[in-house]
Amino acid sequence: MSSIPLQQRVWYRWARVYFTGSCIIGFGVLCFKYTVPTDEKLIARFSPEVRADYERNKELRHKEQEELMKIVKQTSASNDPIWKTGYIKSPFEKEGRGVDPKLVNIEEFNRAKANEFKLKELEVANQELEEQQALAKQKKKHWWSWS
């Protein structure tokens, strides 16, 4: 047997376990930090077509995320189990097969986006019209008039 008492051998083994575990976790963290690209770097590596599609659908994904958060809030407020509360059908169940899992209707989203764009254009046109009318009123004044 060794000359080291049993109590010290147990402490030494646990110290080795913690040291080895810390080294493994530290190595994993360093590998993650230096090998995983940031979102900006990843998007920059996309092909131009994929990047354009990503930029085009960014608002749609944001809207879907908002809808999902509404469902999560509704589900968390209920006392029922999660599979009974939400209205998203599971593709693994019979009544959920063939159901479109999208949370946002793309056509309605695009229509609403186009309407918002038209309203903004109308507001800009109305402001320009008001500015033109104000300029026209200013031009009617003569240089010799006192008022």
C-alpha positions as CSV (number, residue, x, y, z in Angstrom):
1,M,0.0,0.0,0.0
2,S,1.0,3.6,-0.4
3,S,2.3,5.7,2.4
4,I,-0.3,8.4,1.9
5,P,-3.2,8.2,4.3
6,L,-6.6,7.3,2.8
7,Q,-8.1,10.8,3.6
8,Q,-5.4,12.5,1.6
9,R,-5.8,10.1,-1.4
10,V,-9.6,10.8,-1.5
11,W,-8.9,14.6,-1.5
12,Y,-6.2,14.2,-4.2
13,R,-8.6,12.2,-6.4
14,W,-11.4,14.8,-6.1
15,A,-9.0,17.6,-6.9
16,R,-7.9,15.7,-10.0
17,V,-11.6,15.3,-11.0
18,Y,-12.4,19.0,-10.6
19,F,-9.2,20.1,-12.4
20,T,-9.8,17.7,-15.3
21,G,-13.5,18.8,-15.5
22,S,-12.5,22.4,-15.5
23,C,-10.0,21.9,-18.2
24,I,-12.6,20.1,-20.4
25,I,-15.2,22.8,-19.9
26,G,-12.7,25.6,-20.5
27,F,-11.5,23.9,-23.7
28,G,-15.1,23.6,-24.8
29,V,-15.8,27.3,-24.1
30,L,-12.7,28.4,-26.0
31,C,-13.5,26.2,-29.0
32,F,-17.0,27.6,-29.0
33,K,-15.8,31.2,-28.8
34,Y,-13.2,30.9,-31.6
35,T,-15.0,28.6,-34.0
36,V,-18.6,29.7,-34.0
37,P,-19.2,32.7,-36.3
38,T,-21.3,35.7,-35.3
39,D,-24.6,36.3,-37.1
40,E,-23.0,39.1,-39.1
41,K,-20.1,36.9,-40.3
42,L,-22.5,34.1,-41.2
43,I,-24.8,36.4,-43.2
44,A,-21.7,37.8,-45.0
45,R,-20.8,34.3,-46.1
46,F,-24.1,33.7,-47.8
47,S,-24.4,33.9,-51.6
48,P,-26.0,37.1,-52.9
49,E,-29.3,35.3,-53.7
50,V,-29.6,33.8,-50.2
51,R,-28.6,37.0,-48.5
52,A,-31.3,38.9,-50.6
53,D,-33.9,36.3,-49.6
54,Y,-32.8,36.6,-45.9
55,E,-33.2,40.4,-46.0
56,R,-36.5,40.2,-47.8
57,N,-38.0,37.8,-45.3
58,K,-36.6,39.3,-42.1
59,E,-39.8,41.2,-41.3
60,L,-41.9,38.1,-41.9
61,R,-39.7,36.1,-39.5
62,H,-40.0,38.9,-36.9
63,K,-43.8,38.8,-37.3
64,E,-43.8,35.0,-36.9
65,Q,-41.7,35.4,-33.7
66,E,-44.2,37.9,-32.3
67,E,-47.1,35.5,-33.0
68,L,-45.2,32.7,-31.3
69,M,-44.6,34.8,-28.3
70,K,-48.3,35.6,-28.1
71,I,-49.0,31.8,-28.1
72,V,-46.4,31.3,-25.4
73,K,-48.0,34.0,-23.2
74,Q,-51.4,32.5,-23.8
75,T,-50.1,29.0,-22.9
76,S,-48.3,30.2,-19.8
77,A,-51.4,32.0,-18.5
78,S,-53.5,28.8,-18.7
79,N,-53.6,26.0,-16.2
80,D,-54.1,23.3,-18.9
81,P,-51.3,21.2,-20.3
82,I,-49.3,22.8,-23.1
83,W,-50.6,20.3,-25.7
84,K,-54.2,21.3,-24.9
85,T,-53.7,25.1,-24.7
86,G,-51.9,26.0,-27.9
87,Y,-53.6,26.0,-31.3
88,I,-50.6,24.8,-33.2
89,K,-51.3,21.2,-34.4
90,S,-48.7,18.6,-34.0
91,P,-47.7,16.9,-37.3
92,F,-47.4,13.6,-35.4
93,E,-51.1,13.4,-34.5
94,K,-53.8,12.5,-36.9
95,E,-55.7,15.8,-36.9
96,G,-52.4,17.7,-37.3
97,R,-51.2,16.0,-40.5
98,G,-51.3,18.1,-43.6
99,V,-51.9,21.3,-41.6
100,D,-49.8,24.3,-42.5
101,P,-47.6,25.1,-39.5
102,K,-47.0,28.7,-40.4
103,L,-48.2,31.2,-37.9
104,V,-48.4,34.2,-40.3
105,N,-50.2,34.2,-43.6
106,I,-47.6,35.4,-46.1
107,E,-50.2,36.9,-48.5
108,E,-51.9,38.9,-45.7
109,F,-48.5,40.0,-44.4
110,N,-47.4,41.2,-47.8
111,R,-50.8,42.9,-48.4
112,A,-50.5,44.8,-45.0
113,K,-47.0,45.8,-45.8
114,A,-48.0,47.2,-49.2
115,N,-50.9,49.1,-47.6
116,E,-48.5,50.6,-45.0
117,F,-46.2,51.6,-47.8
118,K,-49.0,53.2,-49.7
119,L,-50.2,55.1,-46.6
120,K,-46.7,56.5,-46.1
121,E,-46.5,57.6,-49.7
122,L,-49.9,59.3,-49.3
123,E,-48.7,61.1,-46.2
124,V,-45.6,62.3,-48.0
125,A,-47.7,63.5,-51.0
126,N,-50.1,65.3,-48.7
127,Q,-47.2,67.1,-47.0
128,E,-45.7,68.1,-50.3
129,L,-49.1,69.4,-51.5
130,E,-49.5,71.5,-48.3
131,E,-46.0,72.9,-48.8
132,Q,-46.8,73.8,-52.4
133,Q,-50.1,75.5,-51.4
134,A,-48.2,77.5,-48.7
135,L,-45.6,78.5,-51.3
136,A,-48.4,79.5,-53.7
137,K,-50.0,81.7,-51.1
138,Q,-46.7,83.4,-50.4
139,K,-46.2,84.1,-54.1
140,K,-49.5,85.9,-54.3
141,K,-48.3,88.6,-52.0
142,H,-46.8,91.6,-53.9
143,W,-43.6,93.2,-53.0
144,W,-45.2,96.6,-52.5
145,S,-47.9,95.4,-50.2
146,W,-47.6,96.2,-46.6
147,S,-49.5,93.3,-45.2
